[in-house]
Amino acid sequence: MKLYANIYVFIFLLLLSFLRSSEADFAAFNSNLLAVNACAIVNCGQGTCRETGGILISFECDCYPGWTKFSPFPPCIIPN
């Protein structure tokens, strides 16, 4: 019975260390993600990208004359 208790404690500590390292990795991933220039990876179609500094969406596409955006999506792909 004591052997099972030791195994459970070992598994618990192993999972706990995994969760702690995952939190650190997730925080590092988020900080690297925020450091990426969104306009370097976004294709605005028939428009130009402008940085806005937002939290979730940190860019805006300014459409060329004669083009517009489909409401929830940023690229300018719909002709007027």
ABEGO torsion letter per residue (X at the ends): XAAAAAAAAAAAAAAAAAAAAAAAAAAAAAAAAAABBAAAABBAEBBBBBBAGBAABABBBBBBBGBBBBAABABBABBX
